[in-house]
Amino acid sequence: VSGLGAAWQIVRLLARPQYRELVLTAVVAVAAVGGTFYAWRRWGAAAVGGKEYVVTAERIVVTPQPAWIHANVKEEVLRLAGNGPLHLQDRQLVEHLGQAFALHPWVAGVVRVEKQHPARVEVTLRYRRPVLVVKVDAADNQGLIFLDEEAVLLPSEDLAPTQARD
């Protein structure tokens, strides 16, 4: 009974005219927070979990590859980066994709990665260009080695031997 009496005393104290604005502000703030929490639980999670926020491979647009690259750079990068779904709300999506593309041997540099709504990611790349071919005639290893202008070894399996002349 004493706890209930103390609560009643607080209510009578706050009902005084000089505290009316404070009580009204507190009631409005509690109602706003409660209403926002209820609305998010009811509609928010479903709204941002929709298909317009899920980035699929088809919704990733990459700079067109030059004719000398026969591998599909985008497919290789996405396969190595993982097959899990990508979400537009992921704060590290741009950084994650940029790093994944930068690791590919045909990519000289990632110029820009930009995410857009509805779920779409544009990746601007600078590709490596073979400028030197070296013929290897070792007993255990024969073939051609391709290098770019920065002396980076390029994947030889992606280039045809007839391309060495070019």
SVG drawing of the C-alpha trace seen along z (x, -y; Angstrom):
<svg xmlns="http://www.w3.org/2000/svg" viewBox="-3 -27 67 58">
<polyline fill="none" stroke="black" stroke-width="0.4" points="0.0,0.0 2.9,-2.4 4.2,-1.9 0.8,-2.7 0.5,-5.7 3.9,-7.1 2.8,-6.7 -0.4,-8.6 1.6,-11.4 3.8,-11.7 0.7,-11.8 -0.8,-14.6 2.5,-16.5 2.8,-16.3 -0.9,-17.3 0.0,-20.8 -0.3,-23.5 3.4,-24.4 4.3,-20.8 1.6,-20.4 3.9,-21.2 6.6,-18.8 4.1,-16.0 2.6,-16.6 6.1,-16.6 7.0,-13.3 3.7,-11.7 4.2,-12.8 7.8,-11.6 6.9,-8.2 4.0,-7.8 6.3,-8.8 9.0,-6.3 6.4,-3.6 4.6,-4.3 7.8,-4.2 8.9,-0.9 5.5,0.6 5.5,-0.6 9.0,0.7 8.1,4.1 4.9,4.2 6.0,2.8 9.7,1.7 11.6,5.0 9.4,6.3 9.8,3.0 13.6,3.0 13.8,6.8 12.0,6.7 13.5,7.7 14.3,4.1 17.1,4.3 18.6,7.6 21.4,7.3 21.7,10.2 24.4,10.9 22.2,9.6 21.9,6.3 25.6,5.7 26.7,3.7 30.4,3.8 32.5,1.9 32.4,3.8 35.4,6.1 37.9,5.5 38.0,8.1 41.3,9.7 39.8,10.9 37.9,14.2 37.1,14.9 34.0,13.5 35.5,11.2 32.2,10.4 31.2,14.1 34.7,15.1 34.7,12.3 31.2,13.0 32.0,16.8 35.1,16.2 33.5,13.5 30.8,15.9 27.3,16.9 25.4,15.4 22.9,12.6 24.1,9.1 21.9,6.4 21.7,2.8 21.6,1.8 24.9,3.5 27.2,0.5 30.3,2.4 28.8,3.6 30.7,1.0 34.0,1.7 33.5,5.5 32.8,5.5 35.6,3.0 38.1,5.2 36.8,8.4 37.2,6.8 40.6,5.3 41.9,8.8 41.1,10.2 44.2,10.5 42.6,8.7 41.6,5.7 44.2,2.9 42.1,0.7 38.6,0.2 37.6,-3.4 34.2,-3.5 31.6,-1.2 28.2,-2.8 25.0,-1.3 21.6,-2.6 18.0,-1.9 16.3,0.2 19.0,2.9 21.7,2.1 25.4,1.7 27.6,0.1 31.3,1.0 33.7,-1.0 36.9,0.9 40.2,0.3 41.4,3.5 44.9,4.7 46.2,4.8 48.8,7.4 51.8,5.6 54.5,8.3 54.6,12.0 57.5,14.2 57.9,17.7 59.0,20.3 60.9,23.3 61.9,25.1 61.8,28.9 59.1,29.0 57.2,25.9 56.5,24.7 54.1,22.0 53.6,18.2 53.6,15.8 51.7,12.5 52.6,9.3 50.9,5.9 52.5,2.5 53.2,2.7 54.9,6.1 52.0,7.9 51.7,11.6 48.3,12.1 46.4,15.4 47.8,17.2 44.8,19.5 42.6,16.6 44.6,15.7 44.9,17.6 48.4,18.2 47.3,16.4 46.8,13.3 50.6,13.2 51.1,11.7 48.7,8.8"/>
</svg>
